[in-house]
Amino acid sequence: MSVSTISFSVEKTKNSTISQVDFDNLAFGKILSDHMFIMEYENGEWGEGKIVPFAPIPMHPALSALHYGQSIFEGLKAYRTESNEINIFRPQMNAKRFAESAERMCMPPVPEAIFLEAIRKLVEVDQDWVPSNEGYSLYIRPFLFATDEGVCIKPSDTYKFMIITAPVGVYYSEPVRVKIEEYYTRAAVGGVGRAKAAGNYGASLYPAKQCQLQGFHQLIWTDAAEHKYIEESGTMNIVFQIGGKLISPSEDADTILRGVTKKTVFDIARSWGVEIEERKITVEEIITAARNGTLEDAFGAGTAAVVTIIKGFSYQDVYYELPPVEHSFAMDLKNKLTAIQHKLAEDTFGWTLKV
Ligand code: COI
């Protein structure tokens, strides 16, 4: 299906809340824009998509997503440029990942052309909500959930695909301290770690809260079988710089989310001639590198958090602080990425979709 043949009805709000928003002070994800997209799936096919005023949705108490967790989501961003253009960053990658998550969770995939046009149109309708401050953006949250009514356990026959958006500021305002987790796990081989399934995030809250009570911002997840290999950091992919190389756990493992931001910073780094290794990384290797001073940088990469510097980590109650550097490579990557997103640097990669 080509994008030119797709159109959605649009009902505009009569009660915009935009004048109440302080666009210079945006916490992450608390404020939602005026409109939302909805499309329903029943009898084996997708119905008409529509854009309507943002409002609560009616919900049956036996809604199957609430009971059995067939619920997935995506996260991507739109940016305002200096010349007042609005660009959405790499939405095709989110479309692909959304379809992969749907397949793993036994849900009907949303056709890519519909996914992309629904996002583009919704951002166009709410374009005044795209902030202009540096580092700010419109966070776009597509989600799909099961809507069968009843408590029998089976893949739902009906679903809702929705998109909401939120003007956002920075996610972490400072470099983070993390703890390498040795008991709890985010995902096991054969599980749903690669899918952006709502339950993965719900299950991460308790371990994250425990480490926050100990004074850390987040966890570094390790493998479920042995807690020997590094997997992800909080809701972000994790990257280390050792001896000039960028090293990250391989996404071939079905326990790791295929990160759009991580792929993007690797594409930038490769274009600068930096060597990249995606492979298994042992905790021991990172401790050794921290001890002998070859661990130059560690950072998390994710849509919400962009590139977040890890300033230190703890393992078995020993805290390893990364040496302060005059010039952080992770900051170079972050600066280049945000410059491309805001069109302050040329997008030679063809990553941005103009609204
Ligand atoms: C994202 O970076 O889009 C995420 O998934 C983080 C989100 C849970 C806030």
Boltz pocket constraint, residues with backbone or C-beta under 6 A from the ligand:
constraints:
  - pocket:
      binder: B
      contacts: [[A, 74], [A, 75], [A, 76], [A, 201], [A, 235], [A, 302], [A, 303], [A, 304], [A, 305]]
      max_distance: 6.0
